Amino acid sequence: MYKPLLSACVLLLAVAFDAGAANPVLRSDDILAAQREIRADMDARTDRYLDMPQSTRKAILDDQKRLAVLLEGKTDTSQLDPSRLDEVVGLLASINAAVNRTGDERLICTREARIGSNFMTRVCRTPSQIREQQAAGQKTLRDELSGTDCSKTGCR
């Protein structure tokens, strides 16, 4: 019951950040209950947790501890300041990605300014997407610095 709740929480928060809508309010008790169920399933090594690497288990447990600290004394997410709310969303996304991981990819979320705006947007990427983006940026920079002109027909 709580796994769909966790996914729904992450999805709602991600949509709210992307759309610039008012932040949905999530109860701390619901979030922590979902985390307790994940931990119990990990301890029992049920289903998806059976072959989970120890490093992934440790990462999930560390994220859950940080999440518990952030939500301590709070009844819901509306009591968090924006940076702490971002951290909670990131931790939930990280835990959800680790639990539902099919490969060895996790999400890394950052707050980035939109071009031409002071508004910050939450952007989540996998490490491979980050590497690809960095490589493309470095190639573009090298091309600009070398004075080559590259187009669809090739470089001159």
MIKOL-810862 format. One record per residue: residue number from 1; chain; x, y, z of N, C-alpha, C, O in turn. Coordinates in pm, whole numbers. Layout:
BEGIN
num  chaine  nx  ny  nz  cax  cay  caz  cx  cy  cz  ox  oy  oz
NUM  A  X  Y  Z  X  Y  Z  X  Y  Z  X  Y  Z $
...
***
This chain:
BEGIN
num  chaine  nx  ny  nz  cax  cay  caz  cx  cy  cz  ox  oy  oz
1  A  82  -120  0  0  0  0  86  125  0  50  224  -64 $
2  A  201  124  70  281  245  82  373  269  -36  413  382  -60 $
3  A  407  162  -112  492  182  -229  424  272  -331  488  362  -384 $
4  A  294  250  -361  228  344  -451  221  484  -389  228  583  -462 $
5  A  208  493  -258  203  623  -191  335  696  -208  337  816  -236 $
6  A  447  624  -192  578  684  -209  595  735  -352  639  848  -373 $
7  A  559  653  -448  570  694  -589  480  814  -616  519  906  -687 $
8  A  362  812  -560  269  925  -579  325  1052  -517  312  1160  -574 $
9  A  387  1041  -399  446  1157  -333  556  1218  -419  560  1339  -439 $
10  A  644  1133  -469  754  1181  -552  699  1246  -678  745  1353  -718 $
11  A  602  1181  -742  544  1234  -865  476  1368  -842  493  1461  -920 $
12  A  398  1377  -735  329  1503  -705  427  1617  -681  407  1728  -730 $
13  A  531  1589  -604  629  1694  -577  705  1735  -703  730  1853  -725 $
14  A  740  1638  -786  812  1669  -910  725  1753  -1003  773  1850  -1062 $
15  A  597  1718  -1016  506  1794  -1102  488  1934  -1048  485  2030  -1125 $
16  A  476  1948  -917  457  2080  -858  578  2169  -883  562  2288  -913 $
17  A  698  2115  -872  818  2194  -897  830  2232  -1043  865  2346  -1074 $
18  A  800  2138  -1133  813  2166  -1275  709  2266  -1322  738  2352  -1405 $
19  A  589  2255  -1272  481  2342  -1317  480  2475  -1244  406  2565  -1282 $
20  A  560  2488  -1141  560  2611  -1064  434  2627  -981  402  2737  -937 $
21  A  363  2518  -960  239  2522  -884  269  2528  -735  384  2515  -693 $
22  A  164  2550  -658  180  2549  -513  222  2410  -470  175  2310  -525 $
23  A  312  2402  -372  363  2273  -327  252  2192  -260  183  2245  -173 $
24  A  235  2065  -299  137  1983  -229  191  1954  -89  312  1946  -67 $
25  A  101  1938  4  140  1912  142  130  1763  167  25  1702  149 $
26  A  243  1704  209  248  1562  239  272  1545  388  355  1614  448 $
27  A  200  1452  447  215  1427  590  344  1353  619  378  1256  551 $
28  A  415  1399  718  541  1336  758  519  1192  801  600  1104  769 $
29  A  409  1166  873  380  1030  918  364  933  800  409  819  807 $
30  A  300  979  692  281  894  575  415  864  508  442  750  469 $
31  A  499  965  496  630  946  434  713  849  516  773  755  462 $
32  A  716  870  647  798  785  735  743  642  742  821  547  754 $
33  A  611  627  736  552  493  736  593  416  610  623  297  617 $
34  A  595  484  496  638  421  372  785  380  382  825  274  332 $
35  A  865  463  448  1007  430  464  1026  311  557  1114  228  535 $
36  A  943  301  661  951  187  753  916  57  679  979  -46  703 $
37  A  817  63  590  779  -56  514  892  -97  419  921  -215  404 $
38  A  955  0  355  1068  -32  267  1180  -97  347  1239  -197  305 $
39  A  1208  -41  463  1315  -97  547  1282  -239  592  1369  -326  591 $
40  A  1157  -263  630  1115  -398  673  1129  -496  557  1175  -609  577 $
41  A  1090  -456  437  1103  -543  321  1250  -568  288  1286  -679  247 $
42  A  1335  -467  304  1478  -486  280  1537  -584  381  1615  -671  345 $
43  A  1498  -569  507  1548  -659  612  1503  -803  588  1578  -898  613 $
44  A  1379  -819  538  1325  -952  509  1374  -1005  374  1352  -1121  340 $
45  A  1440  -920  298  1493  -955  163  1383  -1011  74  1399  -1115  11 $
46  A  1271  -941  71  1160  -983  -13  1175  -928  -154  1241  -826  -176 $
47  A  1115  -996  -249  1105  -956  -389  1227  -880  -442  1334  -938  -459 $
48  A  1210  -752  -469  1313  -671  -533  1436  -650  -447  1540  -607  -496 $
49  A  1426  -680  -320  1539  -659  -228  1628  -782  -216  1733  -778  -152 $
50  A  1586  -893  -278  1657  -1019  -265  1801  -1009  -316  1893  -1052  -247 $
51  A  1821  -954  -434  1954  -945  -494  2011  -803  -491  2105  -773  -564 $
52  A  1955  -717  -409  2001  -579  -403  2143  -573  -345  2169  -632  -240 $
53  A  2233  -503  -413  2370  -491  -361  2373  -422  -225  2289  -337  -195 $
54  A  2472  -458  -145  2486  -401  -11  2505  -249  -19  2456  -176  67 $
55  A  2577  -201  -120  2600  -57  -134  2468  18  -156  2451  128  -105 $
56  A  2377  -42  -232  2246  19  -255  2164  20  -127  2098  119  -95 $
57  A  2168  -91  -53  2097  -97  76  2147  12  170  2067  82  233 $
58  A  2280  26  177  2339  128  265  2296  267  222  2264  351  306 $
59  A  2295  293  90  2254  425  40  2109  455  77  2077  567  117 $
60  A  2022  354  64  1881  374  99  1868  403  249  1796  495  288 $
61  A  1936  326  331  1929  346  476  1983  484  515  1925  551  601 $
62  A  2092  526  453  2147  660  481  2047  769  442  2027  866  516 $
63  A  1984  752  324  1884  850  279  1764  852  374  1710  959  404 $
64  A  1723  735  422  1610  728  515  1642  796  647  1557  863  706 $
65  A  1765  779  694  1805  846  819  1801  997  802  1750  1068  889 $
66  A  1855  1047  691  1855  1191  664  1712  1243  653  1680  1351  703 $
67  A  1626  1166  587  1486  1203  572  1418  1213  708  1342  1307  733 $
68  A  1445  1118  796  1386  1119  931  1431  1243  1008  1352  1303  1081 $
69  A  1558  1281  991  1609  1400  1060  1539  1525  1007  1500  1612  1085 $
70  A  1523  1535  876  1459  1652  817  1312  1665  858  1262  1776  875 $
71  A  1244  1552  874  1101  1554  906  1074  1552  1057  958  1561  1099 $
72  A  1179  1540  1137  1161  1533  1282  1091  1658  1335  1133  1771  1308 $
73  A  984  1636  1409  909  1746  1469  815  1817  1372  750  1914  1411 $
74  A  808  1772  1249  720  1834  1148  600  1743  1125  615  1621  1117 $
75  A  482  1803  1115  363  1722  1088  342  1703  939  284  1603  896 $
76  A  390  1799  858  378  1785  713  486  1868  643  562  1941  708 $
77  A  493  1856  513  600  1921  437  584  2072  425  677  2141  385 $
78  A  467  2124  458  449  2269  452  530  2341  559  550  2463  550 $
79  A  577  2269  659  655  2330  767  804  2336  735  883  2384  817 $
80  A  843  2290  618  983  2291  578  1014  2417  497  930  2463  420 $
81  A  1135  2471  515  1173  2583  429  1206  2525  291  1229  2404  279 $
82  A  1208  2608  185  1224  2557  48  1347  2469  25  1338  2370  -47 $
83  A  1460  2504  85  1579  2421  62  1565  2284  128  1610  2183  72 $
84  A  1502  2279  244  1480  2150  311  1375  2068  236  1386  1945  228 $
85  A  1274  2135  181  1173  2066  101  1239  2006  -23  1208  1893  -60 $
86  A  1329  2080  -86  1403  2028  -200  1482  1904  -161  1488  1806  -236 $
87  A  1544  1909  -44  1623  1796  2  1534  1675  28  1571  1562  -6 $
88  A  1417  1696  86  1322  1586  110  1279  1525  -23  1277  1403  -37 $
89  A  1246  1608  -120  1205  1559  -251  1318  1479  -315  1296  1373  -373 $
90  A  1440  1532  -305  1555  1462  -361  1579  1327  -295  1609  1228  -362 $
91  A  1565  1323  -163  1583  1197  -91  1476  1095  -129  1505  977  -150 $
92  A  1350  1141  -138  1242  1051  -179  1266  999  -321  1244  881  -348 $
93  A  1310  1086  -410  1338  1044  -548  1453  944  -551  1448  846  -624 $
94  A  1555  970  -472  1671  881  -466  1631  744  -412  1671  641  -467 $
95  A  1553  742  -306  1508  615  -248  1420  541  -347  1436  420  -368 $
96  A  1326  613  -409  1236  551  -506  1314  494  -624  1285  384  -670 $
97  A  1413  569  -673  1494  521  -785  1574  397  -746  1586  303  -824 $
98  A  1629  397  -624  1707  281  -579  1619  158  -562  1660  47  -597 $
99  A  1500  176  -510  1409  65  -488  1360  8  -622  1347  -113  -638 $
100  A  1336  96  -718  1282  54  -847  1389  40  -955  1356  27  -1073 $
101  A  1515  43  -916  1626  40  -1011  1629  -93  -1086  1619  -200  -1026 $
102  A  1642  -82  -1217  1660  -203  -1298  1806  -216  -1339  1854  -328  -1360 $
103  A  1876  -105  -1349  2018  -107  -1380  2094  -47  -1264  2047  -51  -1150 $
104  A  2209  8  -1292  2290  68  -1186  2283  220  -1195  2384  287  -1174 $
105  A  2166  275  -1227  2152  420  -1239  2068  475  -1125  1971  413  -1082 $
106  A  2106  591  -1077  2031  661  -974  2006  803  -1025  2067  845  -1123 $
107  A  1920  873  -960  1891  1010  -1000  1970  1108  -913  1980  1091  -792 $
108  A  2024  1209  -977  2090  1318  -907  2011  1443  -940  2001  1483  -1056 $
109  A  1955  1505  -838  1869  1621  -859  1941  1749  -815  2009  1753  -713 $
110  A  1925  1853  -897  1984  1983  -866  1881  2091  -894  1783  2068  -966 $
111  A  1905  2207  -837  1822  2324  -867  1901  2409  -964  2015  2447  -935 $
112  A  1841  2440  -1079  1908  2516  -1182  1821  2634  -1224  1699  2624  -1229 $
113  A  1888  2745  -1253  1816  2864  -1299  1779  2844  -1446  1860  2794  -1525 $
114  A  1659  2882  -1480  1618  2879  -1621  1689  2993  -1693  1711  3100  -1635 $
115  A  1724  2971  -1817  1792  3075  -1894  1698  3194  -1910  1582  3178  -1950 $
116  A  1749  3313  -1877  1670  3435  -1890  1571  3456  -1776  1480  3537  -1788 $
117  A  1589  3383  -1666  1495  3393  -1556  1569  3376  -1424  1677  3317  -1419 $
118  A  1510  3428  -1318  1565  3407  -1185  1499  3289  -1115  1538  3253  -1004 $
119  A  1399  3228  -1179  1329  3115  -1119  1415  2991  -1126  1478  2962  -1227 $
120  A  1416  2917  -1016  1493  2793  -1009  1400  2676  -1043  1283  2675  -1007 $
121  A  1456  2578  -1113  1382  2459  -1152  1457  2337  -1102  1580  2333  -1107 $
122  A  1386  2240  -1055  1446  2115  -1011  1466  2027  -1133  1372  2000  -1207 $
123  A  1590  1981  -1154  1624  1897  -1267  1689  1769  -1213  1785  1775  -1137 $
124  A  1636  1654  -1253  1691  1526  -1210  1745  1452  -1333  1677  1440  -1435 $
125  A  1869  1403  -1319  1933  1330  -1427  2005  1209  -1369  2038  1206  -1250 $
126  A  2029  1110  -1455  2110  996  -1415  2257  1034  -1437  2286  1126  -1513 $
127  A  2349  964  -1371  2491  994  -1392  2533  984  -1539  2615  1063  -1584 $
128  A  2478  888  -1612  2515  876  -1754  2465  996  -1834  2533  1041  -1926 $
129  A  2347  1048  -1801  2297  1167  -1869  2386  1288  -1838  2411  1371  -1926 $
130  A  2432  1298  -1714  2520  1408  -1677  2652  1398  -1753  2702  1499  -1804 $
131  A  2708  1277  -1762  2834  1258  -1836  2817  1295  -1983  2902  1361  -2041 $
132  A  2705  1250  -2044  2679  1282  -2185  2667  1432  -2206  2721  1486  -2303 $
133  A  2596  1499  -2116  2578  1644  -2128  2711  1716  -2112  2738  1812  -2184 $
134  A  2795  1671  -2018  2926  1733  -2000  3015  1710  -2122  3085  1802  -2165 $
135  A  3012  1591  -2177  3093  1561  -2295  3049  1646  -2414  3133  1698  -2488 $
136  A  2919  1661  -2432  2868  1744  -2542  2908  1890  -2523  2944  1958  -2619 $
137  A  2902  1938  -2400  2942  2076  -2371  3090  2097  -2395  3130  2200  -2449 $
138  A  3173  2001  -2354  3317  2012  -2376  3350  2008  -2524  3440  2080  -2569 $
139  A  3280  1925  -2602  3303  1918  -2745  3267  2052  -2810  3341  2102  -2895 $
140  A  3155  2108  -2772  3114  2237  -2826  3216  2345  -2793  3251  2426  -2879 $
141  A  3264  2345  -2670  3364  2443  -2629  3495  2425  -2707  3554  2523  -2752 $
142  A  3540  2300  -2723  3662  2274  -2801  3645  2322  -2944  3736  2384  -3001 $
143  A  3528  2293  -3004  3502  2336  -3142  3506  2489  -3153  3562  2543  -3248 $
144  A  3446  2557  -3055  3446  2704  -3057  3587  2759  -3041  3625  2854  -3110 $
145  A  3664  2701  -2950  3800  2750  -2924  3895  2721  -3040  3990  2797  -3063 $
146  A  3871  2612  -3112  3961  2577  -3221  3926  2653  -3349  4001  2649  -3446 $
147  A  3814  2721  -3350  3774  2800  -3466  3711  2718  -3576  3690  2768  -3687 $
148  A  3680  2594  -3549  3614  2513  -3652  3467  2547  -3657  3406  2588  -3559 $
149  A  3413  2528  -3775  3272  2554  -3796  3205  2422  -3830  3224  2370  -3940 $
150  A  3129  2366  -3737  3066  2237  -3759  2917  2255  -3785  2849  2332  -3718 $
151  A  2869  2183  -3884  2728  2184  -3917  2687  2042  -3954  2765  1949  -3935 $
152  A  2568  2026  -4005  2520  1893  -4042  2604  1833  -4155  2613  1710  -4169 $
153  A  2666  1919  -4236  2746  1869  -4348  2887  1835  -4307  2962  1780  -4387 $
154  A  2925  1867  -4185  3058  1835  -4137  3129  1958  -4085  3073  2068  -4083 $
155  A  3255  1940  -4043  3335  2050  -3990  3434  2098  -4094  3485  2018  -4172 $
156  A  3463  2229  -4096  3563  2283  -4188  3664  2361  -4111  3758  2416  -4169 $
***
